[in-house]
């Protein structure tokens, strides 16, 4: 049993790191909205965001040595972290929240979020795989600020 859990955590380290980051951003977004409306449940959601951010940081610092991602994780800096881990989490948030908005009577907002998510996907993985890491990180950072504006302009 222990060996299979270790194997799962080793082979899924990239997915776990990205998922922890996406969950942290999602709970931060929802918690901020709730706090802005005056609901104290937002504090619980922000606590979830802090938990997932801490889990991301802990797992990033303690990646199992048998993981395929462990070799490249030792060379991460801010720009490569933005391009390799943060951008896929942001793409997942844009696309998933955009689909939910599109299906729940907010088609314009859903299309805007889908547009941003799919253009970030195209920029980083179709047009720019040969771009330097800092340029890809800057693009991911710019899309983070657009995510912030799109999500919180409505709140």
N, C-alpha and C positions, 0 to 999 in steps of 0.2 A: 504494500500500500504506500509506504513512504517513497519508494523508488518511482512509482507512477506519478505521485504528486510533484516530485522533483523534476521529472521529465516534462510534465505539463508546464510548470513554471519556467523551465529552461527554454522550451520551444515556443512558448507564447509570451516571451518577455516584451517584445515590441508591441504586441497587441494590448498587453496589460498596461504598459506605460502610456500608450495613447488613450486607452479607455479611462484610466484614472484622470488624465488631464482633461478629457472631454467631460467627464462627470463633474469634475471640479468647476469647469467653466459653466456648465449647465446649472448647477446648484447655486453658483454665485449670481448668475443672471436672474434666476427665479427668486432667490432670497433678496436681492436688491430691489426687485419689483415689489415684493411683499412689504419690505421695510418702507419703500417710498409711498405705499398706500396706507401705511400706519398699522400694519398687522405685525404682531410680535412673532408670528410663525416664521418670519423671515430670518430671525436670529438662528433658529434651528437649521434652516436651509443653508445659511452662511457657515454654520458649524460643520455641516456635511461637506461643503466646498473646501473648508480648511482641512478636514479629514482626508479627502481625496487628493488634495494638493500635497499633504504630508506623506500619504501613501505613495504618490508618484515620486517624490523626492527620495524617500527611503529606498524604494525599489530601484530607482536609478543609481543610487550610490552603492547598492548591494546586489547587483545583477549576478545571477549564478554564472560560474565560469564555463559551464557547458553550453551556455546559450549562444546561438549564432550572432546575436546582437551584442554580445559582451566585447567582442574585439573592437567594434566601432564605437561602443559607448565610452571607452576610455579616451577617445579623441574628441568628445563633444565639447564645444564651446557655445556661447550664446547664439551665434548665427546658425550653427548646425543644429542646435536644439530647436530653434524656431523652425527651421526648414524640415527637419526629419521627424520631430515628435509633435510640435505644436500645430503645424499646418494641417496634418491629417485629422487632428482632433477638431480643428476649426472647420475643415471641410465637412466632417461628419455632422457637426452642429448646424451649419448652414443648411445642409441638404435635409437632414431629418426634421429639424424645426420648420423648415420651409415646406416640406411635404405635409406636416401636421397642420400648419396654417392654411395651406392650400385646400386641404380636405375639410377644414372646420370653418367654413364661411369667411375666410380672409384670403381670397385668391390673389389679390394684388400684393399683399405683404409676403405671401408664400412664394410668388413668382420672383419677387426681388431677392429673397433669401436664396432661392434655388439658383438664380442668376449669379449671385456673388459666390456661392459655393462651387458651382460648376466652372466659373471663370478662374477661380483660384486653382482648382484641379487642373484645368488646361494650362494655366501659366506655369505651374510648378512641375507638372509631370508630362506634359506634351510639348510645350514650347521651350521650357527652360531646364531640362535635365542636365544640360551642359553649362548652365550658368554657374558662376561662383557661389559658394555657400552664403556669403554675406548678402549678395543680391537677392537670393531666394529667401533669406531671413528677413530682409527689409520688406519684400513683397508680402510675406506672411504677417509682419507687423502692421503694415498698412491695411491689410484686410482685417486684422484684429480691431483696428480703430473704426473701420467701416462696420464691422459686426457690432461694436459698442454703440455706434450711432443708429444703426437700424433697429437694434433690440430695445434700446432705452429711449429712443425718440417717441416710441409708441406708449411706453410705460407712464 
